[in-house]
């Protein structure tokens, strides 16, 4: 059964949080790893700049 906007509106969490989680889990593991790796590199670069 596919989820729709009505089911999200009825959930206990906020709509924004649910959307982010749904988008993250919709990605396959390769894209998740890429996004996580880029995030870690970005945090490291910001830490080096400070």
PDB file of N, CA, C and O in Angstrom:
ATOM      1  N   UNK A   1       0.849  -1.172   0.000  1.00  0.00           N
ATOM      2  CA  UNK A   1       0.000   0.000   0.000  1.00  0.00           C
ATOM      3  C   UNK A   1       0.895   1.235   0.000  1.00  0.00           C
ATOM      4  O   UNK A   1       1.788   1.365   0.838  1.00  0.00           O
ATOM      5  N   UNK A   2       0.656   2.117  -0.922  1.00  0.00           N
ATOM      6  CA  UNK A   2       1.463   3.325  -1.033  1.00  0.00           C
ATOM      7  C   UNK A   2       0.976   4.385  -0.062  1.00  0.00           C
ATOM      8  O   UNK A   2      -0.221   4.535   0.180  1.00  0.00           O
ATOM      9  N   UNK A   3       1.943   5.119   0.489  1.00  0.00           N
ATOM     10  CA  UNK A   3       1.559   6.199   1.405  1.00  0.00           C
ATOM     11  C   UNK A   3       1.271   7.454   0.595  1.00  0.00           C
ATOM     12  O   UNK A   3       1.810   7.658  -0.493  1.00  0.00           O
ATOM     13  N   UNK A   4       0.414   8.280   1.156  1.00  0.00           N
ATOM     14  CA  UNK A   4       0.102   9.546   0.493  1.00  0.00           C
ATOM     15  C   UNK A   4       0.170  10.669   1.509  1.00  0.00           C
ATOM     16  O   UNK A   4       0.461  10.430   2.680  1.00  0.00           O
ATOM     17  N   UNK A   5      -0.094  11.886   1.077  1.00  0.00           N
ATOM     18  CA  UNK A   5      -0.014  13.051   1.941  1.00  0.00           C
ATOM     19  C   UNK A   5      -0.971  12.992   3.114  1.00  0.00           C
ATOM     20  O   UNK A   5      -0.661  13.520   4.182  1.00  0.00           O
ATOM     21  N   UNK A   6      -2.144  12.355   2.943  1.00  0.00           N
ATOM     22  CA  UNK A   6      -3.117  12.280   4.033  1.00  0.00           C
ATOM     23  C   UNK A   6      -2.570  11.475   5.203  1.00  0.00           C
ATOM     24  O   UNK A   6      -2.775  11.850   6.358  1.00  0.00           O
ATOM     25  N   UNK A   7      -1.878  10.374   4.923  1.00  0.00           N
ATOM     26  CA  UNK A   7      -1.317   9.561   5.991  1.00  0.00           C
ATOM     27  C   UNK A   7      -0.220  10.307   6.725  1.00  0.00           C
ATOM     28  O   UNK A   7      -0.076  10.166   7.940  1.00  0.00           O
ATOM     29  N   UNK A   8       0.550  11.097   6.001  1.00  0.00           N
ATOM     30  CA  UNK A   8       1.610  11.869   6.632  1.00  0.00           C
ATOM     31  C   UNK A   8       1.044  12.930   7.556  1.00  0.00           C
ATOM     32  O   UNK A   8       1.596  13.178   8.628  1.00  0.00           O
ATOM     33  N   UNK A   9      -0.041  13.553   7.155  1.00  0.00           N
ATOM     34  CA  UNK A   9      -0.640  14.608   7.972  1.00  0.00           C
ATOM     35  C   UNK A   9      -1.174  14.052   9.284  1.00  0.00           C
ATOM     36  O   UNK A   9      -1.216  14.769  10.284  1.00  0.00           O
ATOM     37  N   UNK A  10      -1.579  12.795   9.296  1.00  0.00           N
ATOM     38  CA  UNK A  10      -2.134  12.190  10.497  1.00  0.00           C
ATOM     39  C   UNK A  10      -1.075  11.641  11.437  1.00  0.00           C
ATOM     40  O   UNK A  10      -1.395  11.252  12.561  1.00  0.00           O
ATOM     41  N   UNK A  11       0.183  11.600  11.002  1.00  0.00           N
ATOM     42  CA  UNK A  11       1.227  11.032  11.850  1.00  0.00           C
ATOM     43  C   UNK A  11       1.527  11.957  13.020  1.00  0.00           C
ATOM     44  O   UNK A  11       1.198  13.143  12.987  1.00  0.00           O
ATOM     45  N   UNK A  12       2.159  11.402  14.063  1.00  0.00           N
ATOM     46  CA  UNK A  12       2.481  12.177  15.249  1.00  0.00           C
ATOM     47  C   UNK A  12       3.605  13.168  15.004  1.00  0.00           C
ATOM     48  O   UNK A  12       3.608  14.240  15.610  1.00  0.00           O
ATOM     49  N   UNK A  13       4.564  12.852  14.137  1.00  0.00           N
ATOM     50  CA  UNK A  13       5.689  13.742  13.854  1.00  0.00           C
ATOM     51  C   UNK A  13       5.269  14.877  12.950  1.00  0.00           C
ATOM     52  O   UNK A  13       4.178  14.860  12.380  1.00  0.00           O
ATOM     53  N   UNK A  14       6.129  15.853  12.821  1.00  0.00           N
ATOM     54  CA  UNK A  14       5.816  16.972  11.942  1.00  0.00           C
ATOM     55  C   UNK A  14       5.941  16.533  10.489  1.00  0.00           C
ATOM     56  O   UNK A  14       6.618  15.550  10.185  1.00  0.00           O
ATOM     57  N   UNK A  15       5.295  17.254   9.608  1.00  0.00           N
ATOM     58  CA  UNK A  15       5.308  16.901   8.192  1.00  0.00           C
ATOM     59  C   UNK A  15       6.707  17.038   7.606  1.00  0.00           C
ATOM     60  O   UNK A  15       7.101  16.234   6.762  1.00  0.00           O
ATOM     61  N   UNK A  16       7.460  18.041   8.039  1.00  0.00           N
ATOM     62  CA  UNK A  16       8.808  18.246   7.514  1.00  0.00           C
ATOM     63  C   UNK A  16       9.720  17.092   7.901  1.00  0.00           C
ATOM     64  O   UNK A  16      10.491  16.613   7.070  1.00  0.00           O
ATOM     65  N   UNK A  17       9.645  16.635   9.151  1.00  0.00           N
ATOM     66  CA  UNK A  17      10.478  15.522   9.587  1.00  0.00           C
ATOM     67  C   UNK A  17      10.138  14.256   8.824  1.00  0.00           C
ATOM     68  O   UNK A  17      11.034  13.513   8.423  1.00  0.00           O
ATOM     69  N   UNK A  18       8.872  14.005   8.621  1.00  0.00           N
ATOM     70  CA  UNK A  18       8.439  12.813   7.905  1.00  0.00           C
ATOM     71  C   UNK A  18       8.925  12.859   6.458  1.00  0.00           C
ATOM     72  O   UNK A  18       9.354  11.839   5.917  1.00  0.00           O
ATOM     73  N   UNK A  19       8.863  14.014   5.838  1.00  0.00           N
ATOM     74  CA  UNK A  19       9.311  14.148   4.453  1.00  0.00           C
ATOM     75  C   UNK A  19      10.794  13.863   4.304  1.00  0.00           C
ATOM     76  O   UNK A  19      11.207  13.196   3.355  1.00  0.00           O
ATOM     77  N   UNK A  20      11.596  14.363   5.230  1.00  0.00           N
ATOM     78  CA  UNK A  20      13.036  14.137   5.172  1.00  0.00           C
ATOM     79  C   UNK A  20      13.347  12.657   5.365  1.00  0.00           C
ATOM     80  O   UNK A  20      14.172  12.093   4.647  1.00  0.00           O
ATOM     81  N   UNK A  21      12.690  12.034   6.329  1.00  0.00           N
ATOM     82  CA  UNK A  21      12.922  10.608   6.584  1.00  0.00           C
ATOM     83  C   UNK A  21      12.492   9.785   5.381  1.00  0.00           C
ATOM     84  O   UNK A  21      13.204   8.867   4.975  1.00  0.00           O
ATOM     85  N   UNK A  22      11.339  10.100   4.807  1.00  0.00           N
ATOM     86  CA  UNK A  22      10.866   9.358   3.636  1.00  0.00           C
ATOM     87  C   UNK A  22      11.821   9.517   2.464  1.00  0.00           C
ATOM     88  O   UNK A  22      12.106   8.549   1.758  1.00  0.00           O
ATOM     89  N   UNK A  23      12.314  10.720   2.254  1.00  0.00           N
ATOM     90  CA  UNK A  23      13.253  10.940   1.152  1.00  0.00           C
ATOM     91  C   UNK A  23      14.557  10.193   1.390  1.00  0.00           C
ATOM     92  O   UNK A  23      15.123   9.608   0.465  1.00  0.00           O
ATOM     93  N   UNK A  24      15.040  10.213   2.652  1.00  0.00           N
ATOM     94  CA  UNK A  24      16.304   9.535   2.957  1.00  0.00           C
ATOM     95  C   UNK A  24      16.164   8.034   2.762  1.00  0.00           C
ATOM     96  O   UNK A  24      17.044   7.407   2.171  1.00  0.00           O
ATOM     97  N   UNK A  25      15.080   7.447   3.247  1.00  0.00           N
ATOM     98  CA  UNK A  25      14.916   6.003   3.126  1.00  0.00           C
ATOM     99  C   UNK A  25      14.581   5.581   1.700  1.00  0.00           C
ATOM    100  O   UNK A  25      14.751   4.414   1.348  1.00  0.00           O
ATOM    101  N   UNK A  26      14.110   6.506   0.880  1.00  0.00           N
ATOM    102  CA  UNK A  26      13.812   6.180  -0.507  1.00  0.00           C
ATOM    103  C   UNK A  26      15.098   6.047  -1.334  1.00  0.00           C
ATOM    104  O   UNK A  26      15.101   5.398  -2.380  1.00  0.00           O
ATOM    105  N   UNK A  27      16.174   6.656  -0.868  1.00  0.00           N
ATOM    106  CA  UNK A  27      17.442   6.553  -1.588  1.00  0.00           C
ATOM    107  C   UNK A  27      18.025   5.158  -1.415  1.00  0.00           C
ATOM    108  O   UNK A  27      17.862   4.537  -0.364  1.00  0.00           O
ATOM    109  N   UNK A  28      18.700   4.669  -2.443  1.00  0.00           N
ATOM    110  CA  UNK A  28      19.382   3.401  -2.260  1.00  0.00           C
ATOM    111  C   UNK A  28      20.674   3.631  -1.470  1.00  0.00           C
ATOM    112  O   UNK A  28      21.084   4.775  -1.271  1.00  0.00           O
ATOM    113  N   UNK A  29      21.300   2.566  -1.030  1.00  0.00           N
ATOM    114  CA  UNK A  29      22.444   2.687  -0.118  1.00  0.00           C
ATOM    115  C   UNK A  29      23.618   3.436  -0.734  1.00  0.00           C
ATOM    116  O   UNK A  29      24.363   4.106  -0.018  1.00  0.00           O
ATOM    117  N   UNK A  30      23.793   3.336  -2.028  1.00  0.00           N
ATOM    118  CA  UNK A  30      24.894   4.042  -2.692  1.00  0.00           C
ATOM    119  C   UNK A  30      24.743   5.553  -2.576  1.00  0.00           C
ATOM    120  O   UNK A  30      25.703   6.259  -2.269  1.00  0.00           O
ATOM    121  N   UNK A  31      23.543   6.039  -2.821  1.00  0.00           N
ATOM    122  CA  UNK A  31      23.298   7.481  -2.720  1.00  0.00           C
ATOM    123  C   UNK A  31      23.359   7.945  -1.273  1.00  0.00           C
ATOM    124  O   UNK A  31      23.820   9.052  -0.998  1.00  0.00           O
ATOM    125  N   UNK A  32      22.896   7.103  -0.337  1.00  0.00           N
ATOM    126  CA  UNK A  32      22.996   7.445   1.081  1.00  0.00           C
ATOM    127  C   UNK A  32      24.462   7.571   1.486  1.00  0.00           C
ATOM    128  O   UNK A  32      24.835   8.507   2.194  1.00  0.00           O
ATOM    129  N   UNK A  33      25.283   6.640   1.044  1.00  0.00           N
ATOM    130  CA  UNK A  33      26.708   6.674   1.384  1.00  0.00           C
ATOM    131  C   UNK A  33      27.368   7.909   0.786  1.00  0.00           C
ATOM    132  O   UNK A  33      28.187   8.553   1.442  1.00  0.00           O
ATOM    133  N   UNK A  34      27.025   8.242  -0.435  1.00  0.00           N
ATOM    134  CA  UNK A  34      27.587   9.430  -1.079  1.00  0.00           C
ATOM    135  C   UNK A  34      27.192  10.696  -0.323  1.00  0.00           C
ATOM    136  O   UNK A  34      28.038  11.546  -0.049  1.00  0.00           O
ATOM    137  N   UNK A  35      25.918  10.820   0.012  1.00  0.00           N
ATOM    138  CA  UNK A  35      25.446  12.004   0.731  1.00  0.00           C
ATOM    139  C   UNK A  35      26.099  12.109   2.106  1.00  0.00           C
ATOM    140  O   UNK A  35      26.501  13.196   2.522  1.00  0.00           O
ATOM    141  N   UNK A  36      26.204  10.996   2.806  1.00  0.00           N
ATOM    142  CA  UNK A  36      26.828  10.995   4.126  1.00  0.00           C
ATOM    143  C   UNK A  36      28.309  11.356   4.025  1.00  0.00           C
ATOM    144  O   UNK A  36      28.818  12.136   4.831  1.00  0.00           O
ATOM    145  N   UNK A  37      28.988  10.795   3.049  1.00  0.00           N
ATOM    146  CA  UNK A  37      30.407  11.101   2.851  1.00  0.00           C
ATOM    147  C   UNK A  37      30.637  12.564   2.529  1.00  0.00           C
ATOM    148  O   UNK A  37      31.548  13.185   3.076  1.00  0.00           O
ATOM    149  N   UNK A  38      29.822  13.119   1.651  1.00  0.00           N
ATOM    150  CA  UNK A  38      29.960  14.536   1.320  1.00  0.00           C
ATOM    151  C   UNK A  38      29.671  15.425   2.521  1.00  0.00           C
ATOM    152  O   UNK A  38      30.312  16.459   2.704  1.00  0.00           O
ATOM    153  N   UNK A  39      28.706  15.019   3.338  1.00  0.00           N
ATOM    154  CA  UNK A  39      28.402  15.777   4.554  1.00  0.00           C
ATOM    155  C   UNK A  39      29.574  15.758   5.522  1.00  0.00           C
ATOM    156  O   UNK A  39      29.898  16.781   6.125  1.00  0.00           O
ATOM    157  N   UNK A  40      30.206  14.614   5.674  1.00  0.00           N
ATOM    158  CA  UNK A  40      31.366  14.501   6.571  1.00  0.00           C
ATOM    159  C   UNK A  40      32.521  15.352   6.055  1.00  0.00           C
ATOM    160  O   UNK A  40      33.186  16.030   6.837  1.00  0.00           O
ATOM    161  N   UNK A  41      32.761  15.322   4.764  1.00  0.00           N
ATOM    162  CA  UNK A  41      33.828  16.141   4.182  1.00  0.00           C
ATOM    163  C   UNK A  41      33.530  17.624   4.378  1.00  0.00           C
ATOM    164  O   UNK A  41      34.434  18.398   4.693  1.00  0.00           O
ATOM    165  N   UNK A  42      32.285  18.027   4.196  1.00  0.00           N
ATOM    166  CA  UNK A  42      31.912  19.430   4.384  1.00  0.00           C
ATOM    167  C   UNK A  42      32.119  19.866   5.835  1.00  0.00           C
ATOM    168  O   UNK A  42      32.633  20.956   6.088  1.00  0.00           O
ATOM    169  N   UNK A  43      31.724  19.026   6.780  1.00  0.00           N
ATOM    170  CA  UNK A  43      31.922  19.358   8.197  1.00  0.00           C
ATOM    171  C   UNK A  43      33.414  19.457   8.510  1.00  0.00           C
ATOM    172  O   UNK A  43      33.836  20.344   9.252  1.00  0.00           O
ATOM    173  N   UNK A  44      34.203  18.559   7.954  1.00  0.00           N
ATOM    174  CA  UNK A  44      35.638  18.590   8.180  1.00  0.00           C
ATOM    175  C   UNK A  44      36.253  19.883   7.625  1.00  0.00           C
ATOM    176  O   UNK A  44      37.079  20.512   8.286  1.00  0.00           O
ATOM    177  N   UNK A  45      35.852  20.273   6.424  1.00  0.00           N
ATOM    178  CA  UNK A  45      36.383  21.497   5.818  1.00  0.00           C
ATOM    179  C   UNK A  45      35.995  22.735   6.624  1.00  0.00           C
ATOM    180  O   UNK A  45      36.804  23.649   6.786  1.00  0.00           O
ATOM    181  N   UNK A  46      34.781  22.766   7.121  1.00  0.00           N
ATOM    182  CA  UNK A  46      34.359  23.886   7.954  1.00  0.00           C
ATOM    183  C   UNK A  46      35.172  23.904   9.243  1.00  0.00           C
ATOM    184  O   UNK A  46      35.577  24.973   9.699  1.00  0.00           O
ATOM    185  N   UNK A  47      35.413  22.751   9.830  1.00  0.00           N
ATOM    186  CA  UNK A  47      36.232  22.663  11.036  1.00  0.00           C
ATOM    187  C   UNK A  47      37.660  23.125  10.796  1.00  0.00           C
ATOM    188  O   UNK A  47      38.263  23.756  11.664  1.00  0.00           O
ATOM    189  N   UNK A  48      38.195  22.821   9.644  1.00  0.00           N
ATOM    190  CA  UNK A  48      39.557  23.259   9.303  1.00  0.00           C
ATOM    191  C   UNK A  48      39.624  24.767   9.087  1.00  0.00           C
ATOM    192  O   UNK A  48      40.643  25.390   9.387  1.00  0.00           O
ATOM    193  N   UNK A  49      38.564  25.349   8.577  1.00  0.00           N
ATOM    194  CA  UNK A  49      38.538  26.783   8.286  1.00  0.00           C
ATOM    195  C   UNK A  49      38.422  27.625   9.557  1.00  0.00           C
ATOM    196  O   UNK A  49      38.807  28.794   9.567  1.00  0.00           O
ATOM    197  N   UNK A  50      37.894  27.034  10.621  1.00  0.00           N
ATOM    198  CA  UNK A  50      37.709  27.803  11.863  1.00  0.00           C
ATOM    199  C   UNK A  50      38.950  27.891  12.687  1.00  0.00           C
ATOM    200  O   UNK A  50      38.941  28.505  13.754  1.00  0.00           O
TER     201      UNK A  50
END
